[in-house]
Amino acid sequence: MGKIIVKLVKKLCLAFVMLYGINMILSGVDIFIPINIITLALTTALGIPSILGLVAIFYLI
């Protein structure tokens, strides 16, 4: 049980770093993906494809 929690926390931290990094990279193009529970959950579950999907949704809205 403890290993699962540690693995989940590691994935959450990596998802946060990925979202923060993509926001820093794309700030010059005025793209901002908010870092909240929903985006963290999507990025934790799906990884990089979810970030690409969030960027695509940003352009659609």
trRosetta pair geometry for C-beta under 8 A, 3 or more apart (Angstrom, degrees):
i j d omega theta_ij theta_ji phi_ij phi_ji
1 4 5.9 -54 -157 30 34 112
1 5 6.8 30 151 -16 65 105
2 5 5.8 -56 -151 36 36 110
2 6 6.3 34 153 -18 68 106
3 6 5.7 -54 -146 38 33 111
3 7 6.2 34 154 -20 65 107
4 7 5.7 -55 -148 37 29 112
4 8 6.3 30 153 -19 64 107
5 8 5.7 -54 -147 37 31 112
5 9 6.4 31 155 -18 65 105
6 9 5.8 -54 -147 36 31 110
6 10 6.4 33 153 -20 64 105
7 10 5.7 -53 -150 35 31 113
7 11 6.5 30 152 -17 64 105
8 11 5.7 -54 -148 37 32 110
8 12 6.4 34 152 -20 65 105
8 44 7.7 43 -160 -174 71 133
9 12 5.6 -51 -147 36 33 114
9 13 6.4 34 154 -19 65 104
10 13 5.8 -54 -149 36 31 110
10 14 6.3 29 153 -17 64 107
11 14 5.7 -55 -146 39 32 111
11 15 6.2 36 154 -22 65 105
11 44 4.9 92 136 -150 107 90
12 15 5.6 -53 -147 35 31 113
12 16 6.5 33 153 -20 63 103
12 40 6.4 36 -148 176 83 114
12 44 5.5 -5 -89 -98 58 131
13 16 5.7 -51 -150 33 32 113
13 17 6.4 30 153 -16 65 106
14 17 5.7 -54 -146 38 33 110
14 18 6.3 34 154 -20 66 105
15 18 5.7 -53 -146 36 31 112
15 19 6.4 28 157 -16 64 106
15 40 5.3 111 119 -152 130 67
15 43 3.8 134 -152 108 107 111
15 44 4.4 -65 -45 -67 155 70
16 19 6.0 -58 -148 39 29 107
16 20 6.2 26 155 -16 65 110
16 35 6.6 70 -138 -159 74 132
16 40 6.4 7 -74 -118 76 109
17 20 5.7 -55 -143 40 30 110
17 21 6.0 32 157 -21 65 109
18 21 5.7 -56 -145 38 28 112
18 22 6.3 23 159 -16 65 106
18 43 6.1 -175 76 -176 126 135
18 48 7.3 -123 -163 -90 145 69
18 51 6.3 -108 145 -67 116 145
19 22 6.0 -54 -142 38 29 106
19 23 6.4 31 155 -20 63 107
19 33 6.1 -114 -156 96 94 119
19 35 5.0 130 123 -100 138 100
19 39 6.1 100 -117 138 146 120
19 40 7.1 -80 -13 -87 152 67
19 43 5.9 -112 -53 -44 107 169
19 51 7.0 -156 -91 -108 66 109
20 23 5.7 -57 -151 36 30 113
20 24 6.5 29 152 -18 65 105
20 35 6.7 9 -68 -70 74 147
21 24 5.7 -55 -149 35 33 109
21 25 6.3 28 155 -17 67 107
22 25 5.7 -52 -142 39 34 111
22 26 5.9 10 164 1 68 115
22 33 6.5 8 99 27 116 130
22 51 5.6 177 -50 -168 168 131
22 55 7.6 -109 169 -64 132 117
23 26 6.4 -66 -133 52 24 93
23 27 6.2 49 159 -58 61 95
23 31 7.9 -137 -126 106 53 76
23 32 6.0 47 -139 -136 99 63
23 33 5.9 -124 -78 43 94 80
23 35 7.4 -74 -32 -41 147 105
24 27 5.9 -31 -148 -8 27 119
25 28 7.9 -61 161 17 38 99
26 29 5.2 -58 -166 45 72 107
26 31 4.0 -47 151 65 124 112
26 32 7.6 -171 100 -70 105 39
26 33 7.9 56 64 -7 140 95
26 55 7.3 -147 -104 -117 167 118
27 30 7.4 38 -172 -83 40 28
27 31 7.4 -110 -82 56 27 61
27 32 7.1 49 -106 -81 72 84
31 55 6.3 25 -177 -135 144 90
31 58 5.8 88 -148 129 96 157
32 58 7.9 159 58 -133 43 140
33 39 6.1 147 160 -142 104 151
33 51 7.3 -136 4 -146 177 76
33 54 5.1 61 -128 139 132 130
33 55 6.9 -66 -62 -74 124 64
33 58 6.7 -93 -82 -61 81 134
34 39 6.3 165 88 -8 66 146
35 39 6.0 -112 -126 79 38 131
35 40 6.6 62 -169 -56 75 97
36 39 5.6 85 49 19 67 99
36 40 6.8 -132 98 -4 29 97
37 40 5.9 -62 -144 42 25 110
37 41 6.1 25 159 -21 65 109
38 41 5.9 -55 -146 35 27 109
38 42 6.4 25 156 -16 63 107
39 42 5.7 -52 -144 38 33 111
39 43 6.1 27 158 -14 66 110
39 54 6.3 61 -129 -110 104 151
40 43 5.9 -59 -142 42 28 106
40 44 6.0 31 157 -22 65 109
41 44 5.7 -54 -143 37 28 112
41 45 6.2 18 161 -12 63 111
42 45 6.1 -64 -145 42 26 103
42 46 5.8 -25 175 24 66 115
42 50 4.3 173 148 -169 97 141
42 53 7.8 -113 167 74 134 123
42 54 7.1 130 102 -58 146 116
43 46 6.8 -71 -120 57 22 79
43 47 6.8 64 -170 -111 56 13
43 50 5.0 -154 -89 86 50 130
43 51 6.1 52 -110 -59 105 86
43 54 8.0 -31 -65 -17 97 141
45 50 7.2 91 69 -52 79 151
46 49 5.4 -89 156 70 109 96
46 50 3.8 115 78 -42 122 113
46 53 7.8 -5 112 18 152 134
47 50 6.4 127 62 12 32 99
47 51 7.8 -65 137 -3 42 97
48 51 5.5 -51 -154 31 45 113
48 52 6.6 43 152 -17 71 101
49 52 5.6 -53 -149 38 38 112
49 53 6.2 41 151 -20 67 105
50 53 5.3 -52 -147 38 35 115
50 54 6.3 39 152 -22 66 102
51 54 5.6 -50 -148 34 33 112
51 55 6.6 34 152 -18 63 102
52 55 5.7 -52 -151 35 33 111
52 56 6.4 35 150 -19 64 105
53 56 5.5 -52 -147 37 34 113
53 57 6.3 36 153 -20 66 103
54 57 5.5 -49 -145 35 34 112
54 58 6.5 44 150 -26 62 100
55 58 5.4 -47 -154 27 34 118
55 59 6.9 31 150 -16 63 100
56 59 5.9 -54 -155 34 35 108
56 60 6.5 32 149 -19 66 107
57 60 5.5 -56 -146 37 36 112
57 61 6.2 23 160 -12 69 109
58 61 6.4 -65 -145 41 25 100
